[in-house]
Amino acid sequence: MARLPRRAPRRPERRWGASPVRTGSGQRPPTALVVALVTACASLMVLDTQTGDSSPVEPVRRAVGEVVGPAEAAVAGALRPVTSVPDWFRSQSSLRAEVIDLESENAGLRAQVRTAGYDRNRLAELEGLTASARDLGHAMVPARVVGIGASQSFAGTVTIDAGSSSGVGPDMTVVNDDGLVGRVLRVTSTTATVLLVVDSGSTVGARVGESMEMGFLRGRGEPGEGGDLDLELVDAAETPAKDDTVVTWGSRDGAPYAAGIPIGRVTAVYASLRESSQRVVVEPFVDVGSLDVVGVVVPSGTSSDRGLVEADGSLR
């Protein structure tokens, strides 16, 4: 029996303007559906913007926030230690630098506190030196004591840090703001050796009080407390009063001692009837055991490599 020929399946008729419908994997939604979704989204956005807190979307947004918010917080908390590592290193480096700066500043402040008394004393001595120059009417080269006694060939001496380059020479008077310190023995270009008034080899011409009686002061070689001076008056019949002030009578051209420099005060007078003599004890105004800033009396206008205190107290 003969078979009839098979007819090919009829293909669906495609209409123009309609989107093809795909089935299975890779199915694409119709264009009309996409347009409808976009329009709906746009409408919701406009409605949400215009209505504010009363937006119909607000309940949905709040519900989503309540669900998603805790999850976001948990994720952020878990990641925070990792994300903050760079900031931790930066903050540690900054804190370390700040600690170093603070430690340096504290060390400087501690040093200032430790030396505050010393600095105040030096400032007071410098101010006193300028006042002494003005009161005595002598120009001075300021200097500091840098050595004392035992390191030199003289027992009652000090070394100062001013020498010939500063205008200092032998047989110049050395004072501080209290009175007479001594006289210059020898100099180098940068230092000078000063014989102290309390040295046993020191002899100073002096006048006593208002009487203007003349005599010679000699040291006992005892620096510091107890380092008194012995005064021998030219006229042994004169008896000075206790607490009379003793000053230098001066030398020719002011060398080795300028006139009118305070030396000390009379503390005791011992008389000997048998020998018809007396011994006058004078306590020096200067404590040679604590010398620091001194001034070397020089002619006004002396050339010096350092500041000069003029006779009127000004600095040059």
Buried (B, 14 or more C-beta within 10 A) or exposed (E): EEEEEEEEEEEEEEEEEEEEEEEEEEEEEEEEEEEEEEEEEEEBEEEBEEEEEEBEEEEEEEEEEEEEEEEEEEEEEEEEEEEEEEEEEEEEEEEEEEEEEEEEEEEEEEEEEEEEEEEEEBEEBBEBBBEBBBEBEBBBBBBBBEBBBEEBEBEBBBBBBBBBBBBBBBBBBBBBBBBBBBBBBBBEEBBBBBBBBBBEBBEBBBBBBEBEBBBBBBBBBBBEEEBBBBBBBEEEEBBBEEEBBBBBBBBEEBBBBBBBBBBBBBBEBEEEEEEEEBEBBBBBBBEBEEBBBBBBBBEBEBEBBEEBBBBEBEEE
